[in-house]
Amino acid sequence: MDYSWAKFAKKPTKKHKRLVVSKTTYDEVYKACNGKCVLCGTSQTLELHHILGRGKDLTDNPMNCVMLCRRCHHEVVHQNNKKYRSILQDIRKRL
């Protein structure tokens, strides 16, 4: 797309590579979490969350993942990531 018309405009760039989680990892985490959000317990709109982030090597480690519903996932990622990190690590160890 041509952005030359816009003053000081830059071509949009992606900040992170998109990680595609393998079906095996997703299924393993889903099963470990009993098909529910580990924070609120709902089984609707589940998303896989990387507790410590995915790192530079884009690891696909199931022990670093939990299932969160869309609402909880948004809360953890966009508002209180540091607050929830230790909570999610403790929950994952118990699963």
C-alpha positions as CSV (number, residue, x, y, z in Angstrom):
1,M,0.0,0.0,0.0
2,D,1.3,3.5,-0.8
3,Y,1.5,5.8,2.2
4,S,3.4,8.6,0.4
5,W,0.4,10.9,0.4
6,A,0.4,11.1,4.2
7,K,2.7,13.6,5.8
8,F,5.3,11.7,8.1
9,A,3.3,8.5,7.7
10,K,5.1,5.2,8.0
11,K,4.1,1.9,6.7
12,P,2.5,-0.1,9.5
13,T,4.6,-2.9,10.9
14,K,3.9,-6.0,13.0
15,K,5.5,-5.9,16.4
16,H,5.6,-9.6,17.0
17,K,5.6,-12.7,14.8
18,R,2.3,-14.6,15.1
19,L,2.7,-17.8,17.0
20,V,0.6,-20.7,15.8
21,V,0.1,-23.1,18.6
22,S,0.1,-26.7,17.6
23,K,-3.1,-28.7,18.0
24,T,-1.3,-31.1,20.3
25,T,-0.3,-28.3,22.7
26,Y,-3.7,-26.7,22.6
27,D,-5.4,-30.1,23.3
28,E,-3.0,-30.9,26.1
29,V,-3.6,-27.5,27.8
30,Y,-7.3,-27.7,27.2
31,K,-7.4,-31.1,28.9
32,A,-5.2,-30.1,31.8
33,C,-7.6,-27.1,32.4
34,N,-10.7,-29.3,32.1
35,G,-12.0,-27.2,29.3
36,K,-12.6,-24.2,31.5
37,C,-11.1,-20.8,32.2
38,V,-8.6,-21.3,35.1
39,L,-9.7,-17.9,36.7
40,C,-13.5,-17.8,36.4
41,G,-14.4,-21.3,35.5
42,T,-16.5,-20.6,32.4
43,S,-16.2,-22.9,29.3
44,Q,-17.1,-20.3,26.7
45,T,-14.8,-18.3,24.4
46,L,-11.6,-20.0,25.6
47,E,-8.2,-18.8,24.5
48,L,-4.8,-20.2,25.2
49,H,-2.6,-17.8,27.2
50,H,1.2,-18.0,27.6
51,I,2.0,-17.2,31.2
52,L,5.6,-16.1,30.8
53,G,5.2,-14.9,27.2
54,R,6.4,-16.9,24.2
55,G,10.0,-15.6,24.2
56,K,12.2,-14.9,21.3
57,D,12.3,-18.5,20.2
58,L,8.4,-18.6,20.1
59,T,8.3,-21.7,22.3
60,D,5.3,-23.9,22.3
61,N,5.6,-25.4,25.8
62,P,2.3,-26.6,27.3
63,M,3.6,-26.0,30.9
64,N,3.8,-22.3,30.1
65,C,0.1,-22.1,29.0
66,V,-3.4,-22.0,30.5
67,M,-6.9,-21.6,29.2
68,L,-8.6,-18.3,29.8
69,C,-12.0,-17.0,28.6
70,R,-11.9,-13.9,26.4
71,R,-12.8,-11.6,29.3
72,C,-10.1,-12.9,31.7
73,H,-7.6,-13.0,28.9
74,H,-8.1,-9.4,28.1
75,E,-7.9,-8.5,31.8
76,V,-4.6,-10.4,32.2
77,V,-2.9,-9.2,29.0
78,H,-4.0,-5.6,28.9
79,Q,-4.4,-4.5,32.5
80,N,-2.8,-6.6,35.2
81,N,-0.2,-8.9,33.6
82,K,2.3,-8.8,36.4
83,K,-0.3,-9.2,39.1
84,Y,-1.6,-12.4,37.4
85,R,1.7,-14.0,36.4
86,S,2.4,-15.6,39.8
87,I,-1.2,-16.6,40.2
88,L,-1.3,-18.4,36.8
89,Q,2.1,-20.1,37.5
90,D,0.7,-21.5,40.8
91,I,-2.5,-22.7,39.1
92,R,-0.6,-24.3,36.3
93,K,1.7,-26.2,38.7
94,R,-1.4,-27.7,40.4
95,L,-3.0,-28.9,37.2
